[in-house]
Amino acid sequence: MKCPYCDNILKEGKTALTFQMSDDRIIVVKDVPALICEECGEESVDIKDSKIVEKLVHKAIADGITMGFIIYNNAA
């Protein structure tokens, strides 16, 4: 797969996704599988993984977490 911005090759890797909500909550999901451009650093997360991250964030909010880190592989 090629980068939509610079047309270079995307490689498998991991990224951290940060969610900052309007009620001052900050939740970071670490080690999310992603395709990362070696040239410009653009990151792309698969829709399947995005849906898992969304569920993890909603669960953290439901659990009352106001600030925290979630490790993708440990929680998914």
KOLVEXDO-396334 format. One record per residue (C-alpha): residue in one letter; x, y, z. Coordinates in pm, 1 decimal. Example, Ala and Ser with C-alpha at 12.3 -4.5 7.8 and 13.67 -1.06 7.14 Angstrom:
 code        u        v        w
    A   1230.0   -450.0    780.0
    S   1367.0   -106.0    714.0
***
This chain:
 code        u        v        w
    M      0.0      0.0      0.0
    K    120.3    350.4    -78.0
    C    101.2    666.6    129.5
    P   -181.8    895.8     13.0
    Y     34.2   1203.7     83.2
    C    381.2   1128.5    -52.2
    D    325.1    805.1   -249.8
    N    591.8    609.8    -60.6
    I    547.9    262.5     85.5
    L    354.1    210.2    410.8
    K    505.4    -41.4    654.8
    E    340.7   -226.8    942.1
    G    404.4    -72.6   1279.7
    K    230.7     54.2   1592.8
    T    101.8    392.9   1699.0
    A    -59.0    567.2   1995.1
    L   -400.2    728.5   1960.2
    T   -488.2   1012.9   2195.7
    F   -847.2   1105.7   2278.7
    Q   -908.4   1435.8   2453.8
    M  -1274.4   1486.1   2540.7
    S  -1450.9   1813.2   2613.9
    D  -1491.3   1716.6   2981.2
    D  -1110.8   1721.0   3031.4
    R  -1070.8   1343.3   2996.6
    I   -756.4   1224.8   2820.9
    I   -721.9    862.0   2719.0
    V   -427.8    724.2   2520.9
    V   -444.2    385.0   2350.8
    K    -88.2    262.0   2289.8
    D     53.8      0.5   2052.8
    V   -233.7     15.0   1804.1
    P   -146.6   -170.1   1480.9
    A    -98.2     78.8   1196.4
    L     52.1    127.6    855.3
    I    318.5    397.6    877.2
    C    491.7    582.9    595.8
    E    869.0    564.3    629.4
    E    908.9    895.2    444.7
    C    652.8   1138.1    592.0
    G    532.8    949.7    900.1
    E    164.7    941.8    799.2
    E    -19.9    672.6    996.7
    S   -323.7    470.9    892.7
    V   -526.2    247.9   1127.0
    D   -745.8    -29.1    985.5
    I  -1122.3      9.7   1042.4
    K  -1131.5   -317.1   1242.5
    D   -867.4   -186.8   1481.4
    S  -1038.4    155.3   1494.0
    K  -1361.0     -8.7   1611.2
    I  -1172.9   -199.1   1883.4
    V  -1007.1    125.1   1998.9
    E  -1346.1    296.8   2006.0
    K  -1486.6     22.5   2231.5
    L  -1183.8     47.4   2462.3
    V  -1226.7    424.7   2495.8
    H  -1601.0    394.8   2562.1
    K  -1533.2    133.9   2830.8
    A  -1272.4    358.3   2994.2
    I  -1523.7    644.1   3000.1
    A  -1794.7    416.9   3143.3
    D  -1548.5    304.4   3412.7
    G  -1500.0    668.5   3513.1
    I  -1140.1    703.3   3396.4
    T  -1047.7   1068.9   3353.5
    M   -686.0   1017.3   3246.7
    G   -518.7    695.7   3148.3
    F   -322.1    473.4   2914.6
    I   -458.3    157.3   2759.0
    I   -225.0    -95.1   2594.1
    Y   -407.8   -220.9   2284.6
    N   -291.8   -585.1   2297.2
    N   -361.2   -619.1   2671.2
    A   -714.3   -480.5   2648.8
    A   -840.2   -587.0   2304.1
***
